[in-house]
Amino acid sequence: MGRAALAGLRLTWQAGRAGTMTLLVIAALGGAAVPVAAWLGKLLIDEIARGRAADERLALALALGTALVGSCAAVLTYAGTYVGARVQRAVNLHVEDELNRSVNDLVGLRNFENPVFHDRLRLAAQGAQSAPSVLTEFSIELVRKTLTIAGFVGALLAVWPFMGVLLVIAAVPAFFAQLAISRRHAATVETMMNTVRRQSYYRSLITESQAAKEIRLFGLGDLLRARSHEALASSSGAELAVRRRNLVVESGFSLLNAVVAAIGTAVVVVGAVRGTVSIGDVSLFIAAVASLQGAFTSLIMQFGQVTESLKLFRHFVDLAGSAPDLVDGTTEAPELREGIELRDVWFRYDDESPWVLQGVTCTIPAGASVGLVGANGAGKSTLVKLLCRMYDPVRGSIHWDGTDLRELSAATLRRRTAAVFQDFMQYDLTAAENIGVGDLSGLDDRRRIEQAAAVVEIDEKIRSLPQGYRTLLSQSFVDFAAGAGFAGVNFSGGQWQRLAIARSLMRRDADFMIMDEPSSGLDADAEHQLGVTLRTLRAGRTSLLISHRLNTLRDADRIVVLAGGVVAEQGSHDELMTAAGEYARLFRLQASSYQDERVALP
């Protein structure tokens, strides 16, 4: 917990040094104001109790002093609230940026495809938002309450010293009980995080547009609503069980505090009746007991919150300081001149999963176009991840001009790669940004963006949108650039696919092009035209084209067939047709679906 506490304090200090110092000063002044006001009040009461012998000017000065100190304490409270809000904002911005940076620094995909990581990431975000501020508040409150306690200790020693012993006796078990409660609550949050994420997932399905058609067609609304309710009931039930136990414990200690206060008050009142203490002493003693009990209770509860927050903040600290999922190389990827070679590549996603690739060996020569064929689950998309170095092979290696990819800087390797993934993204950004993010250096280069859009014949459609290239492509957010209340525009699946292809074309100087099912969402005319376009773009460039529509691969320089995790066969279209193997069988099977005696063959 110490490491997490130091990290939290360091984050707060980095985010708002001036604000933190100001809060400490305010806390010190506010902490000192409480006992000062109480002592002035005691002196005032004692002076008034003197009756006709009282000094009127002194009494008036004490009254004004008490009011002034009280007013200053109130102003300090308001000022502390404002400065605290500023510090909290600065800390939130800082930790959010740190969390995003830590996630962005992950080189590969292993963590992103691991549900345990997503639980940890949610816990890290929750801890990062609360721990630094809670820790800062506790530190400031410790300063304030320490001064308050120091100011009232004298009153207890002067009136009835044994009261301090009783207060400590009551505070010690309360401290350990609160510590146990906080740890138990943090453990509950960690245990239930997967359930919380699942409830959030069900809610998003119900409320967002992506699943709306199927939910209504298949009548899934009540099923998802019930599952969302069940997940929420489970997580909130666990939370309520912890709070129920907390209620019993905290109520018990509140009663103990009341008993201690009653004993002390009774002793002092008896003393006042017997004339051994003054009325002002009674007033000061009661104020001191209330303030000290309040200070102890506040510090104990805040320490419990700190313990709970730090237990969650541990996930943030571990994430920020964790070893990389992939050890990045240090050599800059050179221009591809010879080709990419896979040497006996074996891969599976974890030790319990089956092998996806079991000794793949093949070459993608520089300047050549290679088609990749295989049934669903054959490992084609996995191979793409390996080529982009989202994962490393478990066995074997992949070489870029003879250099193992593991020795190359992943960032420079990816800058030399352009790709259209099968599960391409549909960003809730403007049309221009959806294309421009393919090369951030050209994000504001409208000419390049329009050229890329024109190549895939989506330029005219974009220009017809309400704001042209500045139109937001989203039905989840309001497009304020187009006017208040305008909810943006959504594209069809084929149009989104053209945008994804245009995005990849922004990398005009990429050495290696990967096209994973680039025409799966296109109509026949668009597919034909795209095929012609891609053949032109691929000319003289190293490219890998993956498609279940084998007609789009027949002009590739080489076709590689994956089956059972290995290369079953490879060669040109004519060579593979002559070999009459798996490729020929699949090609003839697809071709037979298009045979019609009414269509004249050339």
C-alpha positions as CSV (number, residue, x, y, z in Angstrom):
1,M,0.0,0.0,0.0
2,G,3.0,2.3,0.7
3,R,4.0,2.2,-3.0
4,A,0.5,3.1,-4.1
5,A,0.3,5.9,-1.6
6,L,3.5,7.4,-2.8
7,A,2.4,7.1,-6.4
8,G,-0.9,8.8,-5.5
9,L,0.7,11.7,-3.7
10,R,3.2,12.1,-6.5
11,L,0.4,12.3,-9.1
12,T,-1.4,14.9,-7.1
13,W,1.8,17.0,-6.6
14,Q,2.6,16.8,-10.4
15,A,-0.9,17.8,-11.3
16,G,-1.4,20.7,-9.0
17,R,1.6,21.8,-6.9
18,A,0.2,25.3,-6.2
19,G,-3.3,24.2,-5.4
20,T,-2.0,21.4,-3.1
21,M,0.1,23.9,-1.1
22,T,-2.8,26.3,-0.9
23,L,-5.0,23.6,0.5
24,L,-2.4,22.7,3.1
25,V,-2.2,26.3,4.3
26,I,-6.0,26.6,4.4
27,A,-6.2,23.3,6.3
28,A,-3.7,24.6,8.9
29,L,-5.5,27.8,9.4
30,G,-8.9,26.1,9.5
31,G,-7.6,23.5,12.0
32,A,-6.2,26.2,14.3
33,A,-9.4,28.3,14.1
34,V,-11.6,25.7,15.8
35,P,-9.7,25.5,19.1
36,V,-9.0,29.2,19.1
37,A,-12.7,29.9,18.8
38,A,-13.5,27.5,21.6
39,W,-10.9,29.0,23.9
40,L,-12.2,32.5,23.2
41,G,-15.7,31.2,23.9
42,K,-14.5,29.7,27.2
43,L,-12.9,33.0,28.2
44,L,-16.1,34.9,27.2
45,I,-18.3,32.7,29.3
46,D,-16.0,32.9,32.3
47,E,-15.9,36.7,31.9
48,I,-19.7,36.9,31.7
49,A,-20.1,34.6,34.7
50,R,-18.3,37.2,36.8
51,G,-21.5,39.2,36.7
52,R,-21.1,42.9,37.7
53,A,-17.4,42.4,38.2
54,A,-16.9,41.5,34.5
55,D,-14.9,43.8,32.2
56,E,-17.3,45.0,29.6
57,R,-14.7,45.9,27.1
58,L,-12.9,42.6,27.5
59,A,-16.2,40.7,27.1
60,L,-17.0,42.7,24.0
61,A,-13.5,42.1,22.5
62,L,-13.8,38.3,23.3
63,A,-17.3,38.2,21.6
64,L,-16.0,40.0,18.5
65,G,-12.9,37.8,18.4
66,T,-15.0,34.7,18.6
67,A,-17.3,35.9,15.8
68,L,-14.4,36.9,13.7
69,V,-12.5,33.6,14.1
70,G,-15.8,31.7,13.3
71,S,-16.3,33.9,10.2
72,C,-12.8,33.3,9.0
73,A,-13.2,29.6,9.5
74,A,-16.3,29.6,7.4
75,V,-14.5,31.6,4.6
76,L,-11.6,29.2,4.7
77,T,-14.1,26.3,4.3
78,Y,-15.6,27.8,1.2
79,A,-12.1,28.7,-0.2
80,G,-10.9,25.1,0.5
81,T,-13.9,23.7,-1.3
82,Y,-13.1,25.8,-4.4
83,V,-9.4,25.1,-4.4
84,G,-10.0,21.4,-3.7
85,A,-12.3,21.3,-6.8
86,R,-9.5,22.9,-8.9
87,V,-7.0,20.4,-7.6
88,Q,-9.4,17.5,-8.2
89,R,-10.0,18.6,-11.8
90,A,-6.2,18.8,-12.4
91,V,-5.7,15.4,-10.9
92,N,-8.5,13.8,-12.9
93,L,-7.1,15.2,-16.1
94,H,-3.6,14.0,-15.2
95,V,-4.5,10.5,-14.1
96,E,-6.8,10.0,-17.1
97,D,-4.0,11.0,-19.4
98,E,-1.5,8.7,-17.6
99,L,-4.0,5.8,-17.8
100,N,-4.5,6.4,-21.5
101,R,-0.7,6.7,-22.0
102,S,-0.1,3.4,-20.2
103,V,-2.7,1.7,-22.4
104,N,-1.3,3.2,-25.6
105,D,2.2,2.1,-24.6
106,L,1.0,-1.6,-24.9
107,V,2.7,-2.8,-28.1
108,G,0.5,-5.8,-28.9
109,L,-3.0,-7.0,-28.6
110,R,-2.7,-9.8,-25.9
111,N,-4.1,-7.6,-23.1
112,F,-6.9,-6.2,-25.2
113,E,-8.2,-9.7,-26.0
114,N,-8.0,-10.8,-22.3
115,P,-11.2,-10.2,-20.2
116,V,-9.1,-10.2,-17.0
117,F,-7.2,-7.2,-18.3
118,H,-10.4,-5.4,-18.9
119,D,-11.5,-6.0,-15.3
120,R,-8.1,-4.6,-14.2
121,L,-8.3,-1.7,-16.5
122,R,-11.8,-0.7,-15.1
123,L,-10.5,-1.1,-11.6
124,A,-7.4,1.0,-12.5
125,A,-9.6,3.7,-13.9
126,Q,-11.8,3.7,-10.8
127,G,-8.8,3.7,-8.5
128,A,-7.0,6.4,-10.5
129,Q,-10.0,8.7,-10.3
130,S,-10.5,8.4,-6.5
131,A,-7.2,7.5,-4.8
132,P,-5.1,10.7,-5.5
133,S,-7.9,13.0,-4.4
134,V,-8.9,10.8,-1.4
135,L,-5.2,10.6,-0.3
136,T,-4.8,14.4,-0.7
137,E,-8.0,15.1,1.2
138,F,-6.8,12.7,4.0
139,S,-3.4,14.5,4.1
140,I,-5.0,17.9,4.3
141,E,-7.5,16.7,6.9
142,L,-4.7,15.2,8.9
143,V,-3.1,18.6,9.1
144,R,-6.3,20.3,10.0
145,K,-7.4,17.7,12.6
146,T,-3.9,17.5,14.1
147,L,-4.0,21.2,14.9
148,T,-7.5,20.9,16.2
149,I,-6.5,18.0,18.5
150,A,-3.4,19.8,19.7
151,G,-5.5,22.9,20.5
152,F,-8.0,20.9,22.6
153,V,-5.6,18.6,24.4
154,G,-4.8,21.4,26.8
155,A,-8.5,21.7,27.7
156,L,-8.7,18.0,28.5
157,L,-5.5,18.1,30.6
158,A,-6.7,21.1,32.5
159,V,-10.3,19.9,33.2
160,W,-10.1,16.0,33.4
161,P,-7.0,14.4,32.0
162,F,-8.4,10.8,32.1
163,M,-10.8,11.8,29.3
164,G,-8.0,11.6,26.8
165,V,-7.3,8.0,27.8
166,L,-11.0,7.1,27.3
167,L,-11.1,8.8,23.8
168,V,-8.0,6.8,22.7
169,I,-9.5,3.5,24.1
170,A,-12.6,4.1,22.0
171,A,-10.7,5.2,18.9
172,V,-8.2,2.3,18.6
173,P,-10.7,-0.6,18.0
174,A,-12.7,1.8,15.7
175,F,-9.6,2.3,13.6
176,F,-8.9,-1.4,13.1
177,A,-12.6,-2.1,12.5
178,Q,-12.7,0.6,9.8
179,L,-9.6,-0.8,8.2
180,A,-11.1,-4.3,7.9
181,I,-14.3,-2.8,6.5
182,S,-12.4,-0.8,3.8
183,R,-10.4,-3.9,2.8
184,R,-13.6,-6.0,2.6
185,H,-15.3,-3.4,0.5
186,A,-12.4,-3.1,-1.9
187,A,-12.3,-6.9,-2.3
188,T,-16.0,-6.8,-3.1
189,V,-15.5,-4.2,-5.8
190,E,-12.7,-6.3,-7.3
191,T,-14.7,-9.5,-7.2
192,M,-17.8,-7.9,-8.7
193,M,-16.0,-6.0,-11.5
194,N,-16.7,-8.6,-14.2
195,T,-20.4,-8.5,-13.2
196,V,-20.4,-4.7,-13.3
197,R,-18.9,-4.7,-16.8
198,R,-21.4,-7.3,-18.0
199,Q,-24.3,-5.2,-16.7
200,S,-22.8,-2.2,-18.6
201,Y,-22.6,-4.4,-21.7
202,Y,-26.2,-5.4,-21.5
203,R,-27.3,-1.8,-21.0
204,S,-25.3,-0.7,-24.0
205,L,-26.9,-3.4,-26.1
206,I,-30.4,-2.2,-25.1
207,T,-29.7,1.5,-25.5
208,E,-27.3,1.8,-28.5
209,S,-28.2,1.6,-32.2
210,Q,-25.8,-1.2,-33.3
211,A,-27.9,-4.0,-31.9
212,A,-31.3,-2.3,-32.1
213,K,-32.5,-4.1,-35.3
214,E,-31.8,-7.6,-34.0
215,I,-33.1,-6.9,-30.6
216,R,-36.4,-5.9,-32.0
217,L,-36.6,-8.5,-34.7
218,F,-35.8,-11.4,-32.4
219,G,-37.6,-9.9,-29.4
220,L,-34.4,-9.9,-27.2
221,G,-35.3,-6.8,-25.2
222,D,-36.9,-8.6,-22.2
223,L,-34.0,-11.1,-22.2
224,L,-31.3,-8.5,-22.1
225,R,-33.3,-6.4,-19.6
226,A,-33.6,-9.3,-17.3
227,R,-29.9,-10.2,-17.6
228,S,-29.0,-6.5,-17.0
229,H,-31.2,-6.5,-13.9
230,E,-29.8,-9.7,-12.7
231,A,-26.2,-8.5,-13.0
232,L,-27.0,-5.2,-11.3
233,A,-28.9,-7.0,-8.5
234,S,-25.9,-9.2,-8.0
235,S,-23.3,-6.4,-7.8
236,S,-25.5,-4.1,-5.8
237,G,-26.5,-7.0,-3.5
238,A,-22.8,-7.6,-2.7
239,E,-22.3,-3.9,-2.0
240,L,-25.4,-3.9,0.2
241,A,-24.1,-6.9,2.2
242,V,-20.9,-5.0,3.0
243,R,-22.8,-1.9,4.0
244,R,-25.0,-3.9,6.2
245,R,-22.0,-5.2,8.1
246,N,-20.6,-1.7,8.2
247,L,-23.8,-0.4,9.7
248,V,-23.6,-2.8,12.7
249,V,-19.9,-2.1,13.4
250,E,-20.2,1.7,12.9
251,S,-23.4,1.9,15.0
252,G,-21.6,0.1,17.8
253,F,-18.7,2.5,17.9
254,S,-21.1,5.5,17.7
255,L,-22.8,4.2,20.9
256,L,-19.3,3.7,22.5
257,N,-18.4,7.3,21.7
258,A,-21.7,8.4,23.2
259,V,-21.0,6.5,26.4
260,V,-17.5,8.0,26.6
261,A,-18.8,11.5,26.0
262,A,-21.6,11.0,28.6
263,I,-19.1,9.8,31.2
264,G,-16.8,12.7,30.7
265,T,-19.6,15.3,30.7
266,A,-21.0,13.8,33.9
267,V,-17.7,14.1,35.6
268,V,-17.2,17.7,34.6
269,V,-20.7,18.7,35.4
270,V,-20.3,17.3,38.9
271,G,-17.1,19.2,39.2
272,A,-18.9,22.4,38.2
273,V,-21.7,21.8,40.7
274,R,-19.0,21.3,43.4
275,G,-17.2,24.5,42.3
276,T,-14.0,22.8,41.2
277,V,-14.4,23.9,37.6
278,S,-15.9,27.0,36.0
279,I,-18.8,27.2,33.7
280,G,-16.4,28.2,30.9
281,D,-14.4,25.1,31.6
282,V,-17.6,23.0,31.2
283,S,-18.3,24.7,27.9
284,L,-14.7,24.3,26.7
285,F,-14.6,20.6,27.8
286,I,-17.8,19.7,26.0
287,A,-16.6,21.5,22.8
288,A,-13.2,19.7,23.2
289,V,-14.8,16.3,23.5
290,A,-17.1,16.8,20.6
291,S,-14.3,18.2,18.4
292,L,-11.8,15.4,19.4
293,Q,-14.4,12.7,18.8
294,G,-15.3,14.3,15.5
295,A,-11.6,14.5,14.6
296,F,-10.9,10.9,15.5
297,T,-14.0,9.6,13.7
298,S,-13.3,11.7,10.6
299,L,-9.6,10.6,10.4
300,I,-10.5,7.0,11.0
301,M,-13.2,7.0,8.3
302,Q,-11.0,8.9,5.8
303,F,-8.2,6.5,6.5
304,G,-10.6,3.7,5.7
305,Q,-11.4,5.4,2.4
306,V,-7.7,5.8,1.7
307,T,-7.1,2.1,2.3
308,E,-10.0,1.1,0.0
309,S,-8.9,3.6,-2.8
310,L,-5.3,2.5,-2.6
311,K,-6.2,-1.1,-2.9
312,L,-7.9,-0.3,-6.2
313,F,-5.2,2.3,-7.1
314,R,-2.8,-0.6,-7.0
315,H,-4.2,-1.8,-10.3
316,F,-3.3,1.6,-11.8
317,V,0.2,1.5,-10.4
318,D,0.7,-2.1,-11.6
319,L,-0.6,-1.1,-15.1
320,A,1.6,1.9,-15.3
321,G,4.7,0.0,-14.2
322,S,4.0,-3.4,-15.8
323,A,6.3,-5.1,-18.1
324,P,5.4,-4.7,-21.8
325,D,3.2,-7.3,-23.4
326,L,5.7,-7.4,-26.2
327,V,9.3,-6.4,-25.9
328,D,9.7,-3.7,-28.6
329,G,12.7,-3.8,-30.9
330,T,15.2,-1.0,-31.3
331,T,16.0,-1.3,-35.0
332,E,14.1,1.0,-37.4
333,A,12.3,-1.0,-40.1
334,P,14.0,-0.4,-43.4
335,E,12.4,-0.1,-46.8
336,L,11.3,-3.6,-47.9
337,R,13.6,-4.7,-50.7
338,E,13.7,-8.5,-50.5
339,G,10.5,-9.7,-48.9
340,I,8.8,-11.1,-45.8
341,E,9.5,-14.7,-44.7
342,L,7.7,-16.9,-42.3
343,R,9.9,-19.6,-40.9
344,D,8.1,-22.5,-39.1
345,V,5.7,-20.2,-37.4
346,W,3.6,-21.8,-34.5
347,F,1.1,-19.8,-32.6
348,R,-1.7,-20.1,-30.1
349,Y,-3.3,-17.4,-27.9
350,D,-2.5,-19.0,-24.6
351,D,-1.2,-22.2,-23.1
352,E,-4.7,-23.7,-22.8
353,S,-5.9,-22.8,-26.3
354,P,-5.4,-25.1,-29.3
355,W,-2.7,-24.2,-31.9
356,V,-3.9,-21.9,-34.6
357,L,-0.7,-22.1,-36.7
358,Q,1.4,-25.2,-36.6
359,G,4.5,-24.6,-38.6
360,V,3.7,-22.1,-41.3
361,T,6.5,-21.5,-43.7
362,C,6.1,-19.2,-46.7
363,T,7.5,-16.1,-48.4
364,I,6.0,-12.8,-49.5
365,P,8.5,-11.5,-52.1
366,A,9.0,-7.8,-52.3
367,G,6.9,-6.3,-55.0
368,A,4.7,-9.4,-55.3
369,S,1.0,-9.9,-54.6
370,V,0.2,-12.9,-52.5
371,G,-3.3,-14.3,-51.9
372,L,-4.2,-16.1,-48.7
373,V,-7.0,-18.7,-48.8
374,G,-8.4,-20.9,-46.1
375,A,-11.6,-21.9,-44.3
376,N,-13.1,-20.0,-41.4
377,G,-10.8,-20.4,-38.4
378,A,-7.8,-21.5,-40.6
379,G,-5.7,-18.7,-39.0
380,K,-5.7,-16.1,-41.8
381,S,-6.6,-13.2,-39.5
382,T,-4.2,-14.5,-36.9
383,L,-1.4,-14.4,-39.5
384,V,-2.3,-10.8,-40.2
385,K,-1.9,-10.0,-36.5
386,L,1.6,-11.6,-36.5
387,L,2.6,-9.8,-39.6
388,C,1.7,-6.5,-38.0
389,R,3.4,-7.6,-34.8
390,M,0.4,-7.5,-32.6
391,Y,1.6,-10.8,-31.3
392,D,4.9,-12.7,-31.6
393,P,5.1,-16.3,-32.7
394,V,5.3,-18.9,-29.9
395,R,7.8,-20.8,-32.1
396,G,9.5,-19.9,-35.3
397,S,10.0,-16.4,-36.6
398,I,8.9,-13.8,-39.2
399,H,11.6,-11.8,-41.0
400,W,11.5,-8.5,-42.8
401,D,14.4,-8.4,-45.3
402,G,16.1,-11.1,-43.2
403,T,15.6,-9.3,-39.9
404,D,13.4,-10.9,-37.2
405,L,10.3,-8.7,-36.6
406,R,11.1,-8.9,-32.8
407,E,14.3,-6.8,-33.5
408,L,12.4,-4.1,-35.3
409,S,10.6,-1.1,-33.7
410,A,6.9,-2.0,-33.9
411,A,6.0,1.7,-34.6
412,T,8.4,1.9,-37.6
413,L,7.2,-1.5,-38.9
414,R,3.6,-0.4,-38.8
415,R,4.3,2.9,-40.5
416,R,5.5,0.8,-43.4
417,T,2.3,-1.2,-43.4
418,A,-1.1,-0.3,-44.7
419,A,-4.0,-2.5,-43.8
420,V,-7.8,-3.0,-44.2
421,F,-8.8,-5.4,-41.4
422,Q,-11.8,-7.7,-41.6
423,D,-13.2,-6.0,-38.5
424,F,-12.4,-2.5,-39.6
425,M,-13.4,0.4,-37.3
426,Q,-16.3,2.8,-37.8
427,Y,-15.2,5.9,-35.9
428,D,-17.7,8.4,-34.6
429,L,-15.6,11.1,-36.3
430,T,-16.1,13.3,-39.4
431,A,-15.9,11.8,-42.8
432,A,-12.5,13.5,-43.4
433,E,-11.2,12.2,-40.1
434,N,-12.4,8.7,-40.7
435,I,-10.1,8.7,-43.8
436,G,-7.3,10.9,-42.5
437,V,-6.5,8.9,-39.4
438,G,-4.9,6.4,-41.8
439,D,-1.9,8.7,-41.8
440,L,-1.9,11.3,-39.0
441,S,0.6,13.5,-41.0
442,G,-2.2,13.9,-43.5
443,L,-5.1,14.4,-41.1
444,D,-5.6,18.0,-42.2
445,D,-4.5,17.5,-45.8
446,R,-7.9,17.7,-47.5
447,R,-6.5,17.1,-51.0
448,R,-4.9,13.7,-50.0
449,I,-8.1,12.7,-48.2
450,E,-10.3,13.5,-51.2
451,Q,-7.9,11.7,-53.5
452,A,-8.1,8.5,-51.3
453,A,-11.9,8.8,-51.2
454,A,-12.1,9.2,-55.0
455,V,-10.0,6.1,-55.6
456,V,-12.7,3.9,-53.8
457,E,-15.5,6.0,-55.3
458,I,-16.9,7.4,-52.1
459,D,-15.9,11.0,-52.7
460,E,-19.2,12.0,-54.4
461,K,-21.2,10.5,-51.6
462,I,-19.2,12.4,-49.0
463,R,-19.6,15.7,-50.9
464,S,-23.4,15.2,-50.9
465,L,-23.5,15.1,-47.0
466,P,-24.9,18.1,-45.1
467,Q,-21.4,19.3,-44.2
468,G,-19.5,17.4,-46.8
469,Y,-16.2,16.1,-45.5
470,R,-16.9,17.8,-42.1
471,T,-20.0,15.8,-41.5
472,L,-20.0,13.7,-38.4
473,L,-20.5,10.0,-39.2
474,S,-22.4,8.9,-36.1
475,Q,-25.8,8.3,-34.7
476,S,-24.6,8.4,-31.1
477,F,-23.4,12.0,-30.9
478,V,-24.8,15.3,-32.0
479,D,-23.0,17.1,-34.8
480,F,-22.9,20.7,-33.5
481,A,-20.9,21.8,-36.6
482,A,-24.1,21.1,-38.6
483,G,-26.4,22.8,-36.1
484,A,-27.9,22.0,-32.7
485,G,-29.9,18.8,-32.7
486,F,-28.4,17.3,-35.9
487,A,-27.5,13.7,-35.0
488,G,-25.0,13.1,-37.7
489,V,-25.1,10.7,-40.6
490,N,-24.6,6.9,-40.8
491,F,-23.3,5.0,-43.7
492,S,-24.2,1.6,-45.1
493,G,-21.9,-1.4,-44.5
494,G,-20.4,-1.1,-48.0
495,Q,-19.9,2.6,-47.7
496,W,-18.1,2.2,-44.4
497,Q,-15.9,-0.5,-46.0
498,R,-14.9,2.0,-48.7
499,L,-14.0,4.5,-46.1
500,A,-11.8,1.8,-44.4
501,I,-10.1,1.1,-47.7
502,A,-9.6,4.9,-48.3
503,R,-8.1,5.1,-44.8
504,S,-5.5,2.5,-45.7
505,L,-4.7,4.3,-49.0
506,M,-3.6,7.4,-47.1
507,R,-0.4,5.5,-46.6
508,R,0.8,6.0,-50.1
509,D,4.4,5.1,-49.3
510,A,3.7,1.9,-47.4
511,D,5.9,-0.9,-48.4
512,F,3.4,-3.6,-47.4
513,M,-0.3,-3.7,-48.1
514,I,-2.7,-6.1,-46.2
515,M,-6.3,-6.4,-47.5
516,D,-8.4,-8.7,-45.3
517,E,-11.7,-9.3,-47.0
518,P,-11.7,-5.7,-48.5
519,S,-14.8,-6.3,-50.7
520,S,-17.0,-8.4,-48.4
521,G,-19.6,-5.6,-48.0
522,L,-19.6,-4.4,-51.6
523,D,-22.1,-4.9,-54.4
524,A,-21.1,-6.6,-57.6
525,D,-20.3,-3.4,-59.5
526,A,-18.4,-1.9,-56.6
527,E,-16.5,-5.2,-56.1
528,H,-15.5,-5.3,-59.7
529,Q,-14.4,-1.7,-59.8
530,L,-12.5,-2.1,-56.5
531,G,-10.7,-5.2,-57.9
532,V,-9.5,-3.1,-60.9
533,T,-8.4,-0.3,-58.5
534,L,-6.6,-2.6,-56.1
535,R,-4.8,-4.4,-59.0
536,T,-3.5,-1.0,-60.1
537,L,-2.5,0.0,-56.6
538,R,-0.8,-3.3,-55.9
539,A,1.3,-3.2,-59.1
540,G,4.9,-3.4,-58.0
541,R,4.0,-3.2,-54.3
542,T,4.2,-6.0,-51.8
543,S,0.7,-7.0,-50.8
544,L,-1.2,-9.7,-49.0
545,L,-4.9,-10.2,-50.1
546,I,-7.2,-12.4,-48.1
547,S,-10.6,-13.2,-49.4
548,H,-13.2,-16.0,-49.5
549,R,-14.2,-14.8,-53.0
550,L,-11.5,-16.7,-54.9
551,N,-12.1,-14.8,-58.1
552,T,-10.5,-11.7,-56.5
553,L,-7.3,-13.7,-55.9
554,R,-6.7,-15.4,-59.3
555,D,-4.4,-12.6,-60.6
556,A,-2.1,-12.8,-57.5
557,D,1.5,-13.7,-58.2
558,R,1.2,-16.5,-55.6
559,I,-1.7,-18.0,-53.6
560,V,-1.1,-19.7,-50.2
561,V,-3.7,-22.1,-48.9
562,L,-3.9,-22.6,-45.1
563,A,-5.4,-25.7,-43.7
564,G,-5.0,-27.3,-40.3
565,G,-2.6,-24.6,-39.2
566,V,-0.1,-25.3,-42.0
567,V,0.5,-24.3,-45.6
568,A,-1.4,-27.0,-47.5
569,E,-0.3,-25.8,-51.0
570,Q,0.9,-22.7,-52.7
571,G,1.5,-21.5,-56.3
572,S,-0.2,-19.4,-58.9
573,H,-3.8,-19.8,-59.8
574,D,-3.0,-21.9,-62.8
575,E,-0.6,-24.1,-60.9
576,L,-3.1,-24.7,-58.2
577,M,-5.9,-25.5,-60.6
578,T,-3.6,-28.0,-62.3
579,A,-2.7,-29.5,-59.0
580,A,-6.4,-30.2,-58.4
581,G,-6.0,-29.8,-54.6
582,E,-8.0,-27.8,-52.0
583,Y,-7.8,-24.5,-53.8
584,A,-9.1,-26.1,-57.0
585,R,-11.9,-27.7,-55.1
586,L,-13.0,-24.5,-53.5
587,F,-12.6,-22.5,-56.7
588,R,-14.8,-25.0,-58.7
589,L,-17.3,-25.0,-55.9
590,Q,-17.7,-21.3,-56.0
591,A,-17.7,-21.1,-59.8
592,S,-20.4,-23.7,-60.0
593,S,-22.8,-21.4,-58.2
594,Y,-22.4,-18.9,-61.0
595,Q,-22.9,-21.4,-63.9
596,D,-26.1,-20.7,-65.9
597,E,-26.7,-21.9,-69.4
598,R,-28.3,-18.5,-70.2
599,V,-25.0,-16.8,-69.6
600,A,-22.7,-16.9,-72.6
601,L,-19.2,-17.7,-71.6
602,P,-16.3,-16.0,-73.5
